[in-house]
């Protein structure tokens, strides 16, 4: 069971690294890329599985922190999902003009901010 817990933690941290890394890779031309959406799915699934494993083994966990992190995880996914939809709509409408900001820039910033808050809460409260 310890191997499964460690694997889930590694995947959870990998998802966070993908979200934050993708944001910093495109910070000058901020946009939501597909990897951010997939990483947000990974974050939600692995986070819920880790909580389930702790509860299953009779461990103690802060339900307030878990609830806040679930809400933040859903927000990260929602911002990334909506941003990707805006990117697809812009590409379907003929693309972007030279120097024009990406339509998903705001969603990319919000995705990054919510993910960063989730990291801070995860480090301080759990």
OpenMM code with the backbone's topology and positions (N, CA, C; nanometers):
from openmm import Vec3, app, unit

residues = "UNK UNK UNK UNK UNK UNK UNK UNK UNK UNK UNK UNK UNK UNK UNK UNK UNK UNK UNK UNK UNK UNK UNK UNK UNK UNK UNK UNK UNK UNK UNK UNK UNK UNK UNK UNK UNK UNK UNK UNK UNK UNK UNK UNK UNK UNK UNK UNK UNK UNK UNK UNK UNK UNK UNK UNK UNK UNK UNK UNK UNK UNK UNK UNK UNK UNK UNK UNK UNK UNK UNK UNK UNK UNK UNK UNK UNK UNK UNK UNK UNK UNK UNK UNK UNK UNK UNK UNK UNK UNK UNK UNK UNK UNK UNK UNK UNK UNK UNK UNK UNK UNK UNK UNK UNK UNK UNK UNK UNK UNK UNK UNK UNK UNK UNK UNK UNK UNK UNK UNK UNK UNK UNK UNK UNK UNK".split()
positions = [
    Vec3(0.0824, -0.1198, 0.0000),
    Vec3(0.0000, 0.0000, 0.0000),
    Vec3(0.0869, 0.1263, 0.0000),
    Vec3(0.2044, 0.1155, 0.0613),
    Vec3(0.2955, 0.2303, 0.0662),
    Vec3(0.3448, 0.2675, -0.0736),
    Vec3(0.3636, 0.1678, -0.1579),
    Vec3(0.4080, 0.1936, -0.2950),
    Vec3(0.3003, 0.2687, -0.3712),
    Vec3(0.1755, 0.2292, -0.3538),
    Vec3(0.0641, 0.2963, -0.4208),
    Vec3(0.0535, 0.4415, -0.3734),
    Vec3(0.0672, 0.4632, -0.2434),
    Vec3(0.0622, 0.5990, -0.1889),
    Vec3(0.1741, 0.6849, -0.2453),
    Vec3(0.2938, 0.6285, -0.2523),
    Vec3(0.4076, 0.7030, -0.3064),
    Vec3(0.3891, 0.7337, -0.4546),
    Vec3(0.3381, 0.6372, -0.5285),
    Vec3(0.3140, 0.6576, -0.6713),
    Vec3(0.2090, 0.7666, -0.6937),
    Vec3(0.1021, 0.7647, -0.6152),
    Vec3(-0.0010, 0.8676, -0.6266),
    Vec3(0.0544, 1.0058, -0.5929),
    Vec3(0.1389, 1.0130, -0.4912),
    Vec3(0.1990, 1.1407, -0.4543),
    Vec3(0.2891, 1.1930, -0.5658),
    Vec3(0.3673, 1.1046, -0.6258),
    Vec3(0.4544, 1.1455, -0.7367),
    Vec3(0.3708, 1.1961, -0.8537),
    Vec3(0.2640, 1.1258, -0.8883),
    Vec3(0.1771, 1.1693, -0.9977),
    Vec3(0.1083, 1.3012, -0.9654),
    Vec3(0.0688, 1.3186, -0.8393),
    Vec3(0.0046, 1.4431, -0.7965),
    Vec3(0.1022, 1.5595, -0.8108),
    Vec3(0.2246, 1.5411, -0.7661),
    Vec3(0.3253, 1.6459, -0.7786),
    Vec3(0.3627, 1.6714, -0.9244),
    Vec3(0.3638, 1.5669, -1.0043),
    Vec3(0.3912, 1.5825, -1.1468),
    Vec3(0.2832, 1.6678, -1.2143),
    Vec3(0.1576, 1.6431, -1.1783),
    Vec3(0.0483, 1.7247, -1.2324),
    Vec3(0.0644, 1.8710, -1.1970),
    Vec3(0.1028, 1.8984, -1.0722),
    Vec3(0.1242, 2.0372, -1.0312),
    Vec3(0.2404, 2.0983, -1.1077),
    Vec3(0.3470, 2.0215, -1.1261),
    Vec3(0.4628, 2.0720, -1.2004),
    Vec3(0.4266, 2.1026, -1.3451),
    Vec3(0.3406, 2.0234, -1.4030),
    Vec3(0.2985, 2.0476, -1.5409),
    Vec3(0.2185, 2.1772, -1.5503),
    Vec3(0.1271, 2.1987, -1.4581),
    Vec3(0.0455, 2.3204, -1.4605),
    Vec3(0.1333, 2.4437, -1.4441),
    Vec3(0.2174, 2.4432, -1.3426),
    Vec3(0.3010, 2.5601, -1.3152),
    Vec3(0.4076, 2.5770, -1.4228),
    Vec3(0.4677, 2.4663, -1.4664),
    Vec3(0.5689, 2.4742, -1.5716),
    Vec3(0.5132, 2.5227, -1.7041),
    Vec3(0.3949, 2.4755, -1.7398),
    Vec3(0.3330, 2.5202, -1.8654),
    Vec3(0.2993, 2.6688, -1.8593),
    Vec3(0.2574, 2.7142, -1.7427),
    Vec3(0.2275, 2.8569, -1.7285),
    Vec3(0.3540, 2.9396, -1.7475),
    Vec3(0.4621, 2.9012, -1.6802),
    Vec3(0.5864, 2.9770, -1.6919),
    Vec3(0.6487, 2.9653, -1.8304),
    Vec3(0.6269, 2.8546, -1.8986),
    Vec3(0.6794, 2.8386, -2.0338),
    Vec3(0.6118, 2.9337, -2.1318),
    Vec3(0.4879, 2.9706, -2.1041),
    Vec3(0.4123, 3.0572, -2.1945),
    Vec3(0.3712, 3.1878, -2.1271),
    Vec3(0.4433, 3.2306, -2.0245),
    Vec3(0.3997, 3.3468, -1.9464),
    Vec3(0.4002, 3.4746, -2.0304),
    Vec3(0.4918, 3.4890, -2.1237),
    Vec3(0.4950, 3.6101, -2.2061),
    Vec3(0.3748, 3.6162, -2.2994),
    Vec3(0.3369, 3.5038, -2.3500),
    Vec3(0.2208, 3.4906, -2.4380),
    Vec3(0.1221, 3.3961, -2.3701),
    Vec3(0.0704, 3.4359, -2.2551),
    Vec3(-0.0077, 3.3465, -2.1690),
    Vec3(-0.1251, 3.2855, -2.2432),
    Vec3(-0.1364, 3.1546, -2.2272),
    Vec3(-0.2490, 3.0810, -2.2844),
    Vec3(-0.2600, 2.9470, -2.2135),
    Vec3(-0.3750, 2.8856, -2.2274),
    Vec3(-0.3965, 2.7524, -2.1712),
    Vec3(-0.3604, 2.6513, -2.2784),
    Vec3(-0.2739, 2.5588, -2.2432),
    Vec3(-0.2360, 2.4533, -2.3370),
    Vec3(-0.3018, 2.3235, -2.2918),
    Vec3(-0.3143, 2.2253, -2.3805),
    Vec3(-0.3819, 2.1009, -2.3429),
    Vec3(-0.3200, 2.0314, -2.2224),
    Vec3(-0.1896, 2.0425, -2.2048),
    Vec3(-0.1248, 1.9787, -2.0905),
    Vec3(-0.1770, 2.0296, -1.9575),
    Vec3(-0.2165, 2.1567, -1.9518),
    Vec3(-0.2704, 2.2119, -1.8281),
    Vec3(-0.4046, 2.1479, -1.7942),
    Vec3(-0.4846, 2.1225, -1.8946),
    Vec3(-0.6151, 2.0590, -1.8722),
    Vec3(-0.5951, 1.9150, -1.8245),
    Vec3(-0.5061, 1.8425, -1.8910),
    Vec3(-0.4812, 1.7036, -1.8529),
    Vec3(-0.4189, 1.6952, -1.7131),
    Vec3(-0.3308, 1.7884, -1.6824),
    Vec3(-0.2689, 1.7894, -1.5495),
    Vec3(-0.3709, 1.8215, -1.4410),
    Vec3(-0.4697, 1.9046, -1.4741),
    Vec3(-0.5731, 1.9345, -1.3739),
    Vec3(-0.6595, 1.8114, -1.3467),
    Vec3(-0.6867, 1.7318, -1.4510),
    Vec3(-0.7564, 1.6035, -1.4295),
    Vec3(-0.6724, 1.5132, -1.3395),
    Vec3(-0.5437, 1.5056, -1.3696),
    Vec3(-0.4531, 1.4228, -1.2916),
    Vec3(-0.4507, 1.4670, -1.1456),
    Vec3(-0.4488, 1.5970, -1.1224),
    Vec3(-0.4495, 1.6511, -0.9869),
    Vec3(-0.5750, 1.6068, -0.9107),
    Vec3(-0.6888, 1.6223, -0.9735),
    Vec3(-0.8145, 1.5856, -0.9069),
    Vec3(-0.8210, 1.4373, -0.8740),
    Vec3(-0.7891, 1.3547, -0.9707),
    Vec3(-0.8012, 1.2103, -0.9513),
    Vec3(-0.7022, 1.1606, -0.8466),
    Vec3(-0.5758, 1.2004, -0.8589),
    Vec3(-0.4766, 1.1513, -0.7633),
    Vec3(-0.5012, 1.2073, -0.6238),
    Vec3(-0.5466, 1.3304, -0.6155),
    Vec3(-0.5773, 1.3875, -0.4840),
    Vec3(-0.6891, 1.3126, -0.4143),
    Vec3(-0.7948, 1.2834, -0.4877),
    Vec3(-0.9061, 1.2084, -0.4286),
    Vec3(-0.8645, 1.0664, -0.3910),
    Vec3(-0.7831, 1.0046, -0.4745),
    Vec3(-0.7363, 0.8698, -0.4418),
    Vec3(-0.6469, 0.8701, -0.3179),
    Vec3(-0.5631, 0.9710, -0.3032),
    Vec3(-0.4769, 0.9783, -0.1843),
    Vec3(-0.5597, 0.9963, -0.0576),
    Vec3(-0.6621, 1.0803, -0.0639),
    Vec3(-0.7493, 1.0984, 0.0522),
    Vec3(-0.8216, 0.9672, 0.0836),
    Vec3(-0.8666, 0.8988, -0.0192),
    Vec3(-0.9327, 0.7702, 0.0008),
    Vec3(-0.8417, 0.6678, 0.0650),
    Vec3(-0.7150, 0.6643, 0.0244),
    Vec3(-0.6209, 0.5701, 0.0848),
    Vec3(-0.5961, 0.6015, 0.2314),
    Vec3(-0.5834, 0.7288, 0.2639),
    Vec3(-0.5608, 0.7665, 0.4038),
    Vec3(-0.6823, 0.7284, 0.4875),
    Vec3(-0.8004, 0.7579, 0.4378),
    Vec3(-0.9224, 0.7234, 0.5107),
    Vec3(-0.9390, 0.5725, 0.5240),
    Vec3(-0.9032, 0.4995, 0.4201),
    Vec3(-0.9171, 0.3548, 0.4209),
    Vec3(-0.8242, 0.2899, 0.5239),
    Vec3(-0.7075, 0.3496, 0.5426),
    Vec3(-0.6104, 0.2949, 0.6375),
    Vec3(-0.6306, 0.3476, 0.7782),
    Vec3(-0.7359, 0.4238, 0.8014),
    Vec3(-0.7664, 0.4730, 0.9352),
    Vec3(-0.6809, 0.5911, 0.9780),
    Vec3(-0.6190, 0.6581, 0.8841),
    Vec3(-0.5343, 0.7727, 0.9159),
    Vec3(-0.6154, 0.8975, 0.9459),
    Vec3(-0.5498, 0.9926, 1.0065),
    Vec3(-0.6134, 1.1201, 1.0397),
    Vec3(-0.5830, 1.2217, 0.9306),
    Vec3(-0.6845, 1.2952, 0.8914),
    Vec3(-0.6674, 1.3957, 0.7867),
    Vec3(-0.7583, 1.5138, 0.8170),
    Vec3(-0.7151, 1.6330, 0.7803),
    Vec3(-0.7944, 1.7538, 0.8014),
    Vec3(-0.8995, 1.7646, 0.6905),
    Vec3(-1.0241, 1.7432, 0.7252),
    Vec3(-1.1299, 1.7463, 0.6252),
    Vec3(-1.1549, 1.8874, 0.5725),
    Vec3(-1.1255, 1.9880, 0.6537),
    Vec3(-1.1391, 2.1263, 0.6078),
    Vec3(-1.0385, 2.1531, 0.4963),
    Vec3(-0.9133, 2.1131, 0.5181),
    Vec3(-0.8100, 2.1327, 0.4168),
    Vec3(-0.8423, 2.0547, 0.2901),
    Vec3(-0.8901, 1.9330, 0.3060),
    Vec3(-0.9254, 1.8513, 0.1901),
    Vec3(-1.0407, 1.9153, 0.1134),
    Vec3(-1.1404, 1.9657, 0.1838),
    Vec3(-1.2524, 2.0321, 0.1174),
    Vec3(-1.2090, 2.1550, 0.0404),
    Vec3(-1.1221, 2.2346, 0.1010),
    Vec3(-1.0711, 2.3541, 0.0327),
    Vec3(-0.9908, 2.3142, -0.0902),
    Vec3(-0.9071, 2.2119, -0.0763),
    Vec3(-0.8261, 2.1684, -0.1905),
    Vec3(-0.9112, 2.1085, -0.3019),
    Vec3(-1.0201, 2.0414, -0.2673),
    Vec3(-1.1093, 1.9887, -0.3708),
    Vec3(-1.1744, 2.1037, -0.4473),
    Vec3(-1.2209, 2.2045, -0.3749),
    Vec3(-1.2806, 2.3215, -0.4407),
    Vec3(-1.1775, 2.3893, -0.5306),
    Vec3(-1.0551, 2.4073, -0.4807),
    Vec3(-0.9500, 2.4686, -0.5626),
    Vec3(-0.9149, 2.3812, -0.6825),
    Vec3(-0.9131, 2.2501, -0.6632),
    Vec3(-0.8855, 2.1601, -0.7749),
    Vec3(-0.9916, 2.1695, -0.8831),
    Vec3(-1.1162, 2.1805, -0.8420),
    Vec3(-1.2247, 2.1963, -0.9391),
    Vec3(-1.2120, 2.3307, -1.0109),
    Vec3(-1.1743, 2.4344, -0.9374),
    Vec3(-1.1535, 2.5653, -1.0011),
    Vec3(-1.0385, 2.5613, -1.1013),
    Vec3(-0.9284, 2.4958, -1.0651),
    Vec3(-0.8151, 2.4827, -1.1576),
    Vec3(-0.8608, 2.4124, -1.2843),
    Vec3(-0.9329, 2.3021, -1.2679),
    Vec3(-0.9830, 2.2295, -1.3850),
    Vec3(-1.0775, 2.3167, -1.4670),
    Vec3(-1.1683, 2.3873, -1.4006),
    Vec3(-1.2662, 2.4700, -1.4705),
    Vec3(-1.1985, 2.5816, -1.5490),
    Vec3(-1.1037, 2.6506, -1.4864),
    Vec3(-1.0325, 2.7578, -1.5558),
    Vec3(-0.9546, 2.7036, -1.6754),
    Vec3(-0.8878, 2.5893, -1.6575),
    Vec3(-0.8119, 2.5305, -1.7679),
    Vec3(-0.9057, 2.4835, -1.8796),
    Vec3(-1.0156, 2.4230, -1.8423),
    Vec3(-1.1113, 2.3738, -1.9412),
    Vec3(-1.1718, 2.4886, -2.0221),
    Vec3(-1.2150, 2.5939, -1.9527),
    Vec3(-1.2735, 2.7083, -2.0229),
    Vec3(-1.1701, 2.7791, -2.1093),
    Vec3(-1.0475, 2.7875, -2.0603),
    Vec3(-0.9411, 2.8489, -2.1394),
    Vec3(-0.9118, 2.7710, -2.2659),
    Vec3(-0.9099, 2.6396, -2.2551),
    Vec3(-0.8852, 2.5572, -2.3737),
    Vec3(-0.9985, 2.5703, -2.4740),
    Vec3(-1.1213, 2.5813, -2.4259),
    Vec3(-1.2346, 2.6024, -2.5177),
    Vec3(-1.2218, 2.7350, -2.5908),
    Vec3(-1.1770, 2.8398, -2.5193),
    Vec3(-1.1572, 2.9697, -2.5836),
    Vec3(-1.0469, 2.9630, -2.6889),
    Vec3(-0.9403, 2.8890, -2.6593),
    Vec3(-0.8318, 2.8716, -2.7562),
    Vec3(-0.8819, 2.8001, -2.8811),
    Vec3(-0.9597, 2.6932, -2.8629),
    Vec3(-1.0128, 2.6200, -2.9787),
    Vec3(-1.1056, 2.7078, -3.0613),
    Vec3(-1.1884, 2.7884, -2.9944),
    Vec3(-1.2800, 2.8766, -3.0663),
    Vec3(-1.2034, 2.9816, -3.1459),
    Vec3(-1.0959, 3.0335, -3.0893),
    Vec3(-1.0164, 3.1343, -3.1599),
    Vec3(-0.9442, 3.0731, -3.2799),
    Vec3(-0.8951, 2.9498, -3.2654),
    Vec3(-0.8279, 2.8838, -3.3763),
    Vec3(-0.9259, 2.8509, -3.4875),
    Vec3(-1.0476, 2.8161, -3.4498),
    Vec3(-1.1496, 2.7851, -3.5499),
    Vec3(-1.1984, 2.9088, -3.6224),
    Vec3(-1.1863, 3.0257, -3.5593),
    Vec3(-1.2332, 3.1498, -3.6197),
    Vec3(-1.1265, 3.2171, -3.7052),
    Vec3(-1.0179, 3.1484, -3.7322),
    Vec3(-0.9166, 3.2050, -3.8199),
    Vec3(-0.7858, 3.2362, -3.7512),
    Vec3(-0.7744, 3.2089, -3.6240),
    Vec3(-0.6478, 3.2296, -3.5542),
    Vec3(-0.6322, 3.3708, -3.5029),
    Vec3(-0.5120, 3.4003, -3.4559),
    Vec3(-0.4818, 3.5291, -3.3955),
    Vec3(-0.4022, 3.6157, -3.4908),
    Vec3(-0.4256, 3.7450, -3.4826),
    Vec3(-0.3449, 3.8393, -3.5589),
    Vec3(-0.2110, 3.8567, -3.4888),
    Vec3(-0.1122, 3.9103, -3.5595),
    Vec3(0.0213, 3.9322, -3.5034),
    Vec3(0.0142, 4.0258, -3.3833),
    Vec3(0.0694, 3.9826, -3.2724),
    Vec3(0.0729, 4.0652, -3.1515),
    Vec3(-0.0550, 4.0642, -3.0696),
    Vec3(-0.1556, 3.9943, -3.1153),
    Vec3(-0.2828, 3.9884, -3.0431),
    Vec3(-0.2713, 3.8908, -2.9261),
    Vec3(-0.3295, 3.9286, -2.8132),
    Vec3(-0.3246, 3.8430, -2.6943),
    Vec3(-0.4131, 3.7202, -2.7152),
    Vec3(-0.3726, 3.6108, -2.6546),
    Vec3(-0.4529, 3.4887, -2.6629),
    Vec3(-0.5817, 3.5078, -2.5833),
    Vec3(-0.6932, 3.4542, -2.6341),
    Vec3(-0.8197, 3.4708, -2.5624),
    Vec3(-0.8240, 3.3969, -2.4290),
    Vec3(-0.7344, 3.3018, -2.4108),
    Vec3(-0.7350, 3.2261, -2.2866),
    Vec3(-0.6329, 3.2781, -2.1861),
    Vec3(-0.5789, 3.3972, -2.2084),
    Vec3(-0.4759, 3.4506, -2.1187),
    Vec3(-0.5287, 3.4662, -1.9762),
    Vec3(-0.6467, 3.5200, -1.9613),
    Vec3(-0.7038, 3.5364, -1.8275),
    Vec3(-0.7232, 3.4019, -1.7597),
    Vec3(-0.7719, 3.3037, -1.8335),
    Vec3(-0.7922, 3.1709, -1.7762),
    Vec3(-0.6591, 3.1059, -1.7385),
    Vec3(-0.5536, 3.1319, -1.8153),
    Vec3(-0.4214, 3.0789, -1.7809),
    Vec3(-0.3727, 3.1392, -1.6500),
    Vec3(-0.3924, 3.2703, -1.6339),
    Vec3(-0.3517, 3.3356, -1.5090),
    Vec3(-0.4329, 3.2824, -1.3909),
    Vec3(-0.5629, 3.2644, -1.4106),
    Vec3(-0.6475, 3.2130, -1.3034),
    Vec3(-0.6135, 3.0679, -1.2687),
    Vec3(-0.5833, 2.9880, -1.3705),
    Vec3(-0.5432, 2.8492, -1.3467),
    Vec3(-0.4172, 2.8447, -1.2625),
    Vec3(-0.3193, 2.9252, -1.2998),
    Vec3(-0.1938, 2.9301, -1.2256),
    Vec3(-0.2164, 2.9776, -1.0823),
    Vec3(-0.2950, 3.0830, -1.0652),
    Vec3(-0.3188, 3.1383, -0.9309),
    Vec3(-0.3891, 3.0368, -0.8407),
    Vec3(-0.4917, 2.9704, -0.8930),
    Vec3(-0.5640, 2.8713, -0.8124),
    Vec3(-0.4745, 2.7526, -0.7791),
    Vec3(-0.3912, 2.7109, -0.8734),
    Vec3(-0.2989, 2.6005, -0.8478),
    Vec3(-0.1955, 2.6390, -0.7427),
    Vec3(-0.1480, 2.7619, -0.7492),
    Vec3(-0.0506, 2.8088, -0.6511),
    Vec3(-0.1109, 2.8170, -0.5114),
    Vec3(-0.2346, 2.8632, -0.5012),
    Vec3(-0.3032, 2.8676, -0.3715),
    Vec3(-0.3221, 2.7256, -0.3180),
    Vec3(-0.3543, 2.6312, -0.4055),
    Vec3(-0.3701, 2.4920, -0.3624),
    Vec3(-0.2383, 2.4360, -0.3092),
    Vec3(-0.1276, 2.4728, -0.3714),
    Vec3(0.0031, 2.4281, -0.3222),
    Vec3(0.0292, 2.4849, -0.1834),
    Vec3(0.0039, 2.6133, -0.1654),
    Vec3(0.0283, 2.6772, -0.0358),
    Vec3(-0.0578, 2.6120, 0.0718),
    Vec3(-0.1830, 2.5884, 0.0418),
    Vec3(-0.2708, 2.5238, 0.1394),
    Vec3(-0.2261, 2.3812, 0.1678),
    Vec3(-0.1867, 2.3106, 0.0631),
    Vec3(-0.1392, 2.1742, 0.0824),
    Vec3(-0.0152, 2.1659, 0.1688),
    Vec3(0.0735, 2.2612, 0.1533),
    Vec3(0.1966, 2.2599, 0.2311),
    Vec3(0.1719, 2.3040, 0.3760),
    Vec3(0.0864, 2.4013, 0.3961),
    Vec3(0.0679, 2.4563, 0.5301),
    Vec3(-0.0363, 2.3824, 0.6141),
    Vec3(-0.1433, 2.3347, 0.5525),
    Vec3(-0.2533, 2.2788, 0.6313),
    Vec3(-0.2500, 2.1272, 0.6442),
    Vec3(-0.1945, 2.0594, 0.5472),
    Vec3(-0.1989, 1.9123, 0.5519),
    Vec3(-0.0825, 1.8601, 0.6237),
] * unit.nanometer
topology = app.Topology()
chain = topology.addChain("A")
for resn in residues:
    res = topology.addResidue(resn, chain)
    for name in ("N", "CA", "C"):
        topology.addAtom(name, app.Element.getBySymbol(name[0]), res)
